[in-house]
Amino acid sequence: MKKLSLFLITLLMVLTASAQEENKEIIATTSGRVSGIIQEGTLAYLGIPYAKVERFMPPKPVKKWKGVRKCDHWGPMTMQQQNRPMTEDQMSENCCVLNVWTTDVKAKKPVMFWLHGGGFDSGTSEWDPGMCLAKKDVVVVSINHRLNILGFLDLSTCSKKYKYSGNVGMLDAVQALEWVRDNISKFGGDPNNVTIFGESGGGGKVGTLMCMPKAKGLFHKAIIMSGTILNVNTKAMTEELGEAVLKELGIDKKHVEKINQVSYKDLYAAGQRAMAASIGTRRPGTPMMWGFGPTPDGEVLLQQPFQPAFASISDDIPLMIGTTFNELQRARYNQPITMEQARTELQRTFGDETDAYISAFCESYPDKQLRTLPADLLCIDWLFRPKTIITSDAIGGTRKADTYVYMYTVGESDNRGYKGSAHGSELKYCFDVLYHYSNQLSQQCIDANKQWAETLSNVWAKFAHDGNPNCNGLPSWQPYTKENGELMEFGGTKPTLHHNHDRKLEEIINRHCFKQLDEFNKKKITQ
């Protein structure tokens, strides 16, 4: 037994060493030479600095360093609320770092530029490693950048110096794309074939980049995953919030520079108080966001995305856009729920249209009646899909480039039962790292869904190659128009095409779940 244990320990050490060993390939970037590691057979360069930042100011290029910089570990995430102590190497205001995964530095492969989720408030690229996706004949890049009050505090009414402070978090992303333009060919990537993609807040960032003139020409395709919660920030709102933050800190506009001496902890707390005292605090589940996020100023950001479309500067960008079946709805699958109990709960939201909602759901998803109904009635996404249809209707067939729409419905289970297809659950499939989740999913679930990791990562990589997601194993997927309502469902036993299958259902959801947005828009019109 002891010999067996010693053998297993030795084997584990060998496997760990081989999975992450030194990468001898040294790359000369515009800022200096870098070395990396090997992650699961892929060359990985982690934590490469791409920008130098000063609080509330646009990013600047990194100063050149001497020698070879070891890029063998994750760089710091931006400052954010954490429930555990973190070192400066783990979390810092100097957070503008990126990661690159490649399998051939001599190649000329499409580049997939990843923007992580977490809204415009939190998150890190460390959540989604790209070593396996890079094996799909692409080069993967992911970034950390400034978020929350550090990335989006609008101090433009105080000084010309801070003209762009309300959008520096997104200007960081543009700076990273410029780094890709100038350096990615050294890693085997093609700077003239860059796809930006992101999920949740990352999807919102993709949409925002599609409305930023400085980003024009730095990317050529886009994928928006569960990203259509609407940012309703206006310049007037963010200016009001910026002044409210100074008031909370006891700093007058003439001495705005004093804000640079305020600790992040005190700054963040003041931001939350200021929001409550001025433009209001967003409640969880609200179908729109505001506060510390991008604001249209007519220069850096022409307009907010998804309202209903994007700036015309992105009319030539092929787009793939989609949602998951359950998204952020609370899972109810492992609770005993009768149809009458479901109807009673639904009436709180849909009132006298409750029966119409149930009927439209059954028409949209007839197979669900035999499986997880009535829980599905309560668990289906009420936030992202309605606005995804509205945006797709506005752009499908009206731009120079094609739009492809999908829905992810792959169900997952763990030791507590069925989990559905929640917000972000598709990421492990798109990045082809499903096997990393053995501590979160049942082995039966992983075994049953292996083919979906292969399918989704292939589709995402294929789209990055030529702007068309069609590949082996898919039915012929046509570009979306309002008339055809074409949607590829990734779920069940194989990918399946639908045509306007849930339009009636989503119109009902949109009428009842976006009343707060309707009230905001009416108020904006009358002001």
C-alpha positions as CSV (number, residue, x, y, z in Angstrom):
1,M,0.0,0.0,0.0
2,K,2.9,2.4,0.9
3,K,4.6,1.6,-2.4
4,L,1.4,2.3,-4.3
5,S,0.9,5.6,-2.4
6,L,4.5,6.6,-3.2
7,F,4.1,5.7,-6.8
8,L,0.9,7.8,-7.1
9,I,2.6,10.8,-5.4
10,T,5.6,10.5,-7.8
11,L,3.3,10.2,-10.8
12,L,1.3,13.2,-9.7
13,M,4.5,15.2,-9.4
14,V,5.7,14.2,-12.8
15,L,2.3,15.0,-14.4
16,T,2.2,18.4,-12.7
17,A,5.8,19.2,-13.8
18,S,5.0,18.2,-17.4
19,A,1.8,20.1,-17.4
20,Q,3.5,23.4,-16.5
21,E,7.2,23.4,-17.4
22,E,9.4,26.2,-18.5
23,N,8.8,27.4,-22.1
24,K,12.2,28.0,-23.8
25,E,10.7,30.0,-26.6
26,I,11.6,33.7,-25.9
27,I,9.6,36.3,-27.7
28,A,10.8,39.9,-28.3
29,T,7.8,42.2,-27.8
30,T,7.8,46.0,-28.3
31,S,8.4,46.4,-24.5
32,G,11.1,43.7,-24.1
33,R,11.7,40.0,-24.2
34,V,9.4,37.5,-22.5
35,S,9.5,33.8,-21.6
36,G,6.6,31.7,-20.5
37,I,5.6,28.1,-19.5
38,I,4.0,25.1,-21.1
39,Q,0.4,24.5,-20.0
40,E,-1.0,21.2,-21.1
41,G,1.1,21.1,-24.2
42,T,0.5,24.8,-25.2
43,L,3.0,27.7,-25.0
44,A,1.7,30.1,-22.4
45,Y,2.9,33.6,-21.6
46,L,1.1,34.9,-18.4
47,G,0.9,38.4,-17.0
48,I,2.6,40.4,-19.8
49,P,2.3,44.1,-19.0
50,Y,0.6,45.9,-21.8
51,A,0.0,49.4,-20.3
52,K,1.2,51.8,-17.7
53,V,-1.6,53.4,-15.7
54,E,-2.1,56.4,-13.5
55,R,-5.3,56.8,-11.6
56,F,-8.3,58.0,-13.7
57,M,-6.0,58.7,-16.7
58,P,-5.9,56.9,-20.1
59,P,-3.4,54.1,-20.3
60,K,0.1,54.6,-21.7
61,P,2.5,52.1,-23.4
62,V,4.7,50.1,-21.1
63,K,8.3,51.3,-20.7
64,K,10.9,48.9,-22.1
65,W,12.6,46.5,-19.7
66,K,16.0,44.9,-20.0
67,G,16.7,41.2,-20.1
68,V,14.0,38.5,-20.3
69,R,10.9,38.9,-18.2
70,K,9.5,35.6,-16.9
71,C,5.8,35.5,-17.7
72,D,5.1,32.3,-15.8
73,H,2.2,33.2,-13.5
74,W,-1.0,35.1,-13.5
75,G,-0.7,38.9,-13.2
76,P,-2.8,41.0,-10.7
77,M,-6.5,41.5,-11.2
78,T,-7.9,45.0,-10.8
79,M,-8.8,46.3,-7.4
80,Q,-12.2,44.9,-6.3
81,Q,-14.2,43.7,-3.3
82,Q,-12.7,40.5,-2.0
83,N,-13.6,38.3,1.0
84,R,-9.9,37.4,1.6
85,P,-6.6,39.2,1.9
86,M,-4.7,39.6,-1.4
87,T,-1.1,40.6,-2.1
88,E,-0.1,43.3,-4.6
89,D,0.9,40.5,-7.0
90,Q,-2.7,39.2,-6.9
91,M,-4.7,42.4,-6.9
92,S,-3.4,45.9,-7.8
93,E,-4.2,49.2,-9.4
94,N,-1.4,48.4,-11.8
95,C,-3.4,45.6,-13.3
96,C,-3.0,46.0,-17.1
97,V,-1.6,42.6,-17.9
98,L,-2.5,40.1,-20.6
99,N,-1.9,36.4,-21.3
100,V,-1.1,34.6,-24.6
101,W,-1.5,31.0,-25.5
102,T,-0.2,29.6,-28.8
103,T,1.0,26.3,-30.2
104,D,3.3,27.7,-33.0
105,V,5.0,31.0,-32.8
106,K,6.0,30.7,-36.5
107,A,2.4,30.5,-37.7
108,K,-0.2,33.1,-38.7
109,K,-3.3,32.0,-36.9
110,P,-6.6,33.9,-36.1
111,V,-6.5,35.6,-32.7
112,M,-9.2,35.2,-30.1
113,F,-9.2,38.2,-27.7
114,W,-11.1,37.3,-24.4
115,L,-12.8,39.8,-22.1
116,H,-13.8,38.2,-18.8
117,G,-17.2,38.6,-17.1
118,G,-18.0,40.2,-13.8
119,G,-19.9,43.2,-15.1
120,F,-17.9,46.4,-15.2
121,D,-17.1,45.8,-11.5
122,S,-15.0,42.7,-10.9
123,G,-13.4,39.6,-12.3
124,T,-10.2,38.3,-13.7
125,S,-8.8,36.6,-16.8
126,E,-7.6,33.8,-14.5
127,W,-11.1,32.4,-14.6
128,D,-10.8,31.2,-18.2
129,P,-7.4,29.8,-19.2
130,G,-6.9,29.5,-23.0
131,M,-4.5,26.6,-23.4
132,C,-7.0,24.1,-24.8
133,L,-8.8,26.6,-27.1
134,A,-5.4,27.5,-28.6
135,K,-5.2,23.9,-29.8
136,K,-8.0,24.7,-32.2
137,D,-5.6,26.4,-34.5
138,V,-6.0,29.9,-32.9
139,V,-4.0,32.1,-30.7
140,V,-5.8,33.1,-27.5
141,V,-5.3,36.4,-25.6
142,S,-7.0,37.4,-22.4
143,I,-6.6,40.6,-20.4
144,N,-7.1,42.3,-17.0
145,H,-8.0,45.9,-17.0
146,R,-9.4,48.6,-14.7
147,L,-13.0,48.2,-13.5
148,N,-15.5,49.7,-11.1
149,I,-14.7,53.2,-9.7
150,L,-11.1,53.0,-10.9
151,G,-12.1,52.4,-14.5
152,F,-15.2,54.5,-14.8
153,L,-15.3,57.5,-12.4
154,D,-16.3,60.5,-14.5
155,L,-14.4,63.6,-13.2
156,S,-14.7,65.5,-16.5
157,T,-16.6,68.4,-14.9
158,C,-13.6,69.1,-12.6
159,S,-10.7,69.4,-15.0
160,K,-9.8,68.9,-18.6
161,K,-7.1,66.6,-17.4
162,Y,-9.8,64.1,-16.5
163,K,-11.8,64.4,-19.7
164,Y,-11.6,60.7,-20.3
165,S,-11.7,59.4,-16.8
166,G,-15.2,58.0,-17.1
167,N,-14.0,55.5,-19.8
168,V,-10.4,54.6,-19.0
169,G,-11.4,51.0,-18.2
170,M,-12.4,50.5,-21.8
171,L,-9.5,52.5,-23.1
172,D,-7.3,49.9,-21.3
173,A,-9.0,47.3,-23.6
174,V,-8.2,49.4,-26.6
175,Q,-4.6,49.6,-25.5
176,A,-4.5,45.8,-25.2
177,L,-5.8,45.5,-28.7
178,E,-3.1,47.9,-29.9
179,W,-0.5,45.6,-28.1
180,V,-2.0,42.7,-30.1
181,R,-1.7,44.6,-33.3
182,D,2.0,45.4,-32.6
183,N,3.1,42.1,-31.1
184,I,0.9,39.1,-31.8
185,S,2.6,38.1,-35.0
186,K,5.6,37.2,-32.8
187,F,3.4,34.6,-31.1
188,G,2.1,33.1,-34.3
189,G,-1.1,35.2,-34.5
190,D,-2.5,37.3,-37.4
191,P,-3.1,40.9,-36.3
192,N,-5.4,41.3,-39.3
193,N,-7.7,38.5,-38.1
194,V,-8.7,39.3,-34.5
195,T,-12.0,38.2,-32.9
196,I,-13.1,39.9,-29.6
197,F,-15.3,37.7,-27.5
198,G,-16.7,37.8,-23.9
199,E,-19.4,36.6,-21.6
200,S,-21.7,38.5,-19.3
201,G,-19.9,41.8,-18.5
202,G,-17.3,40.6,-21.1
203,G,-20.1,40.5,-23.7
204,G,-21.1,44.0,-22.7
205,K,-17.4,45.1,-23.2
206,V,-17.5,43.5,-26.7
207,G,-20.6,45.5,-27.5
208,T,-19.0,48.6,-26.1
209,L,-15.8,48.2,-28.2
210,M,-18.1,48.0,-31.3
211,C,-19.1,51.6,-30.5
212,M,-15.6,53.0,-29.9
213,P,-13.8,54.7,-32.8
214,K,-10.4,54.1,-31.3
215,A,-11.0,50.3,-31.5
216,K,-12.0,50.5,-35.2
217,G,-9.6,48.3,-37.2
218,L,-8.2,46.6,-34.2
219,F,-10.6,43.7,-34.4
220,H,-12.5,42.0,-37.2
221,K,-15.1,39.7,-35.7
222,A,-17.1,39.6,-32.4
223,I,-18.8,37.1,-30.2
224,I,-21.2,38.3,-27.5
225,M,-22.2,35.7,-24.9
226,S,-25.0,36.5,-22.5
227,G,-24.0,40.2,-22.6
228,T,-27.2,42.1,-23.5
229,I,-28.1,43.7,-20.1
230,L,-28.5,47.3,-21.0
231,N,-26.0,50.0,-19.8
232,V,-28.2,53.1,-19.4
233,N,-25.5,55.5,-18.3
234,T,-25.7,58.9,-19.9
235,K,-23.1,61.6,-19.6
236,A,-25.3,63.6,-17.3
237,M,-25.7,60.6,-15.0
238,T,-21.9,59.8,-14.7
239,E,-21.0,63.5,-14.3
240,E,-23.6,63.7,-11.4
241,L,-22.1,60.6,-9.9
242,G,-18.5,61.9,-10.2
243,E,-19.4,65.1,-8.3
244,A,-21.3,63.0,-5.7
245,V,-18.1,61.0,-5.0
246,L,-16.1,64.1,-4.4
247,K,-18.8,65.3,-2.0
248,E,-18.7,62.1,-0.1
249,L,-14.9,62.4,0.2
250,G,-15.0,66.1,1.2
251,I,-13.0,67.2,-1.8
252,D,-14.0,70.3,-3.8
253,K,-13.6,70.3,-7.6
254,K,-10.7,72.8,-7.5
255,H,-8.7,70.3,-5.5
256,V,-9.7,67.2,-7.4
257,E,-6.1,65.9,-7.4
258,K,-6.6,65.0,-3.7
259,I,-8.6,62.0,-4.8
260,N,-5.3,60.3,-5.8
261,Q,-4.3,60.1,-2.2
262,V,-7.5,58.3,-1.1
263,S,-7.1,54.5,-0.4
264,Y,-9.0,52.2,-2.7
265,K,-11.1,50.9,0.2
266,D,-12.3,54.4,1.1
267,L,-12.7,55.3,-2.6
268,Y,-14.9,52.3,-3.3
269,A,-17.0,52.9,-0.2
270,A,-17.5,56.5,-1.1
271,G,-18.6,55.5,-4.6
272,Q,-21.3,53.2,-3.2
273,R,-22.6,56.0,-0.9
274,A,-22.5,58.5,-3.7
275,M,-24.5,56.2,-6.0
276,A,-27.2,55.8,-3.4
277,A,-27.3,59.6,-2.8
278,S,-27.4,60.6,-6.5
279,I,-28.4,58.3,-9.4
280,G,-29.4,55.3,-7.3
281,T,-28.0,51.9,-6.5
282,R,-28.7,49.0,-8.9
283,R,-30.5,46.1,-7.4
284,P,-29.5,42.5,-8.3
285,G,-31.6,41.2,-11.1
286,T,-32.3,44.6,-12.5
287,P,-32.6,44.3,-16.3
288,M,-30.3,47.3,-16.9
289,M,-27.1,48.6,-15.3
290,W,-25.7,52.1,-14.5
291,G,-23.2,53.7,-12.3
292,F,-19.5,52.9,-12.7
293,G,-19.5,51.7,-16.3
294,P,-18.8,53.2,-19.7
295,T,-20.6,56.4,-20.7
296,P,-21.2,57.8,-24.2
297,D,-19.3,61.0,-24.6
298,G,-19.5,61.3,-28.4
299,E,-15.7,60.8,-28.7
300,V,-14.4,57.7,-26.9
301,L,-17.9,56.0,-26.9
302,L,-20.4,57.0,-29.5
303,Q,-23.4,55.2,-28.0
304,Q,-24.3,52.4,-25.6
305,P,-24.6,49.0,-27.3
306,F,-27.8,47.0,-27.6
307,Q,-30.0,50.1,-27.8
308,P,-31.0,48.4,-30.0
309,A,-27.9,48.1,-32.2
310,F,-24.3,49.2,-32.4
311,A,-22.5,52.2,-33.8
312,S,-22.4,52.1,-37.6
313,I,-18.5,51.9,-37.5
314,S,-19.0,48.2,-36.7
315,D,-21.4,47.4,-39.6
316,D,-18.6,45.3,-41.2
317,I,-18.0,43.2,-38.1
318,P,-19.4,39.6,-38.3
319,L,-21.2,38.8,-35.0
320,M,-22.2,35.7,-33.2
321,I,-24.5,36.4,-30.3
322,G,-26.4,34.2,-27.9
323,T,-27.6,33.2,-24.4
324,T,-28.1,30.2,-22.1
325,F,-31.4,28.7,-21.3
326,N,-31.5,29.6,-17.6
327,E,-29.0,32.4,-17.3
328,L,-29.4,34.1,-13.9
329,Q,-32.7,32.7,-12.9
330,R,-32.7,30.8,-9.6
331,A,-32.6,27.0,-10.2
332,R,-35.7,25.2,-9.0
333,Y,-35.2,21.8,-10.6
334,N,-34.7,19.8,-7.5
335,Q,-37.7,21.1,-5.7
336,P,-41.2,19.6,-5.9
337,I,-43.3,22.1,-7.9
338,T,-46.8,21.5,-9.2
339,M,-48.2,23.4,-12.2
340,E,-50.6,25.3,-9.9
341,Q,-47.7,26.4,-7.7
342,A,-45.8,27.5,-10.7
343,R,-48.9,29.4,-12.0
344,T,-49.3,31.2,-8.7
345,E,-45.7,32.3,-8.7
346,L,-45.8,33.4,-12.4
347,Q,-48.8,35.6,-11.7
348,R,-46.7,37.9,-9.6
349,T,-44.8,38.8,-12.8
350,F,-47.1,38.1,-15.7
351,G,-50.5,38.9,-14.1
352,D,-53.4,38.3,-16.5
353,E,-50.9,37.1,-19.2
354,T,-49.8,34.1,-17.1
355,D,-51.8,31.6,-19.1
356,A,-50.5,33.1,-22.3
357,Y,-47.0,32.9,-21.0
358,I,-47.4,29.2,-20.1
359,S,-49.0,28.5,-23.5
360,A,-46.2,30.3,-25.4
361,F,-43.6,28.4,-23.4
362,C,-45.1,25.1,-24.3
363,E,-45.2,26.1,-28.0
364,S,-41.6,27.2,-27.9
365,Y,-40.3,24.2,-26.0
366,P,-42.6,21.2,-26.6
367,D,-40.0,18.7,-25.4
368,K,-39.7,20.3,-22.0
369,Q,-43.3,19.2,-21.2
370,L,-42.0,15.7,-20.9
371,R,-38.9,16.5,-18.8
372,T,-38.5,19.5,-16.5
373,L,-41.8,21.4,-16.7
374,P,-43.2,23.1,-14.6
375,A,-39.8,24.1,-13.1
376,D,-38.7,25.4,-16.5
377,L,-41.5,27.9,-16.4
378,L,-39.9,29.6,-13.4
379,C,-36.2,29.0,-14.4
380,I,-36.1,30.1,-18.0
381,D,-34.0,33.3,-18.6
382,W,-36.0,36.5,-18.3
383,L,-33.2,39.0,-18.8
384,F,-30.9,38.3,-21.8
385,R,-32.8,36.5,-24.5
386,P,-35.5,39.2,-25.0
387,K,-33.0,41.9,-25.7
388,T,-30.8,39.6,-27.7
389,I,-33.8,39.1,-30.1
390,I,-34.4,42.9,-30.3
391,T,-30.7,43.6,-31.0
392,S,-30.5,40.7,-33.6
393,D,-33.7,42.0,-35.3
394,A,-32.1,45.4,-35.6
395,I,-28.8,44.2,-37.1
396,G,-29.7,41.0,-38.8
397,G,-29.6,41.5,-42.6
398,T,-29.3,45.3,-42.2
399,R,-25.5,45.5,-41.9
400,K,-22.7,44.7,-44.3
401,A,-21.7,41.7,-42.1
402,D,-23.6,38.6,-41.0
403,T,-25.1,37.9,-37.6
404,Y,-25.4,34.4,-36.2
405,V,-27.6,33.7,-33.1
406,Y,-27.4,30.7,-30.8
407,M,-28.9,29.4,-27.6
408,Y,-27.0,27.1,-25.2
409,T,-29.3,24.5,-23.4
410,V,-26.8,21.8,-22.4
411,G,-28.0,20.6,-19.0
412,E,-25.6,19.9,-16.1
413,S,-25.9,18.0,-12.9
414,D,-23.8,17.6,-9.7
415,N,-24.3,15.5,-6.5
416,R,-27.3,17.6,-5.6
417,G,-29.2,17.0,-8.8
418,Y,-30.0,18.8,-12.1
419,K,-28.6,22.3,-12.5
420,G,-29.8,23.3,-15.9
421,S,-27.7,25.6,-18.2
422,A,-26.9,28.6,-16.0
423,H,-25.2,31.9,-16.8
424,G,-21.6,31.2,-17.8
425,S,-21.9,27.5,-17.7
426,E,-21.0,27.3,-21.4
427,L,-17.5,28.7,-20.9
428,K,-16.0,25.4,-19.8
429,Y,-17.2,24.0,-23.2
430,C,-16.1,26.9,-25.4
431,F,-12.6,26.8,-23.8
432,D,-12.7,23.0,-23.9
433,V,-11.8,22.6,-20.2
434,L,-14.8,20.6,-19.1
435,Y,-12.5,18.0,-17.5
436,H,-11.3,20.7,-15.0
437,Y,-14.7,20.7,-13.3
438,S,-14.7,17.2,-11.8
439,N,-15.1,18.7,-8.4
440,Q,-18.2,20.7,-9.5
441,L,-20.0,18.3,-11.8
442,S,-20.9,14.6,-11.6
443,Q,-18.6,12.3,-13.7
444,Q,-21.7,11.1,-15.5
445,C,-22.5,14.7,-16.5
446,I,-18.9,15.2,-17.8
447,D,-18.9,11.9,-19.7
448,A,-22.3,12.7,-21.3
449,N,-21.3,16.2,-22.3
450,K,-17.8,15.7,-23.6
451,Q,-19.0,16.1,-27.2
452,W,-20.3,19.5,-26.4
453,A,-16.9,20.8,-25.4
454,E,-15.6,19.6,-28.7
455,T,-18.5,21.1,-30.6
456,L,-18.6,24.5,-29.0
457,S,-14.8,25.1,-29.0
458,N,-14.8,24.0,-32.7
459,V,-17.6,26.4,-33.6
460,W,-16.1,29.4,-31.7
461,A,-12.7,28.8,-33.3
462,K,-14.2,28.3,-36.8
463,F,-16.0,31.7,-36.5
464,A,-12.7,33.2,-35.5
465,H,-11.1,31.9,-38.7
466,D,-13.6,33.3,-41.2
467,G,-16.7,34.8,-39.6
468,N,-18.8,31.8,-40.4
469,P,-19.4,29.3,-37.6
470,N,-20.5,26.4,-39.8
471,C,-18.3,23.3,-39.3
472,N,-18.6,19.5,-39.3
473,G,-21.4,18.2,-37.1
474,L,-23.7,21.3,-37.6
475,P,-26.8,21.6,-39.7
476,S,-26.4,24.4,-42.2
477,W,-26.5,27.6,-40.1
478,Q,-27.7,30.7,-42.0
479,P,-27.2,34.3,-41.0
480,Y,-30.0,35.8,-38.8
481,T,-32.8,38.0,-40.1
482,K,-35.9,39.2,-38.3
483,E,-37.9,37.2,-40.8
484,N,-36.1,33.9,-40.5
485,G,-35.3,34.1,-36.8
486,E,-32.6,31.5,-37.3
487,L,-31.2,30.2,-34.1
488,M,-28.7,27.3,-33.4
489,E,-29.5,25.4,-30.2
490,F,-26.6,23.7,-28.6
491,G,-28.3,21.2,-26.4
492,G,-30.2,17.9,-26.3
493,T,-28.5,15.1,-28.3
494,K,-27.2,17.3,-31.2
495,P,-27.2,20.9,-32.5
496,T,-30.6,21.9,-33.8
497,L,-31.9,24.8,-35.9
498,H,-35.0,26.8,-34.9
499,H,-36.8,29.7,-36.7
500,N,-38.6,32.3,-34.5
501,H,-39.5,29.4,-32.1
502,D,-39.8,31.6,-29.0
503,R,-40.7,35.1,-30.4
504,K,-44.2,35.1,-28.9
505,L,-42.8,34.0,-25.5
506,E,-40.1,36.5,-25.4
507,E,-42.4,39.3,-26.4
508,I,-44.5,38.5,-23.3
509,I,-41.4,38.3,-21.1
510,N,-40.1,41.7,-22.5
511,R,-43.5,43.4,-21.7
512,H,-43.5,42.3,-18.1
513,C,-39.8,42.0,-17.0
514,F,-38.5,45.3,-18.4
515,K,-41.0,47.7,-16.9
516,Q,-38.2,49.5,-15.0
517,L,-36.4,50.0,-18.3
518,D,-39.5,51.4,-19.9
519,E,-40.0,53.8,-17.0
520,F,-36.4,55.0,-17.3
521,N,-36.7,55.6,-21.0
522,K,-40.0,57.6,-20.5
523,K,-38.3,59.7,-17.9
524,K,-35.3,60.3,-20.1
525,I,-37.6,61.5,-23.0
526,T,-39.5,63.9,-20.8
527,Q,-36.3,65.5,-19.3
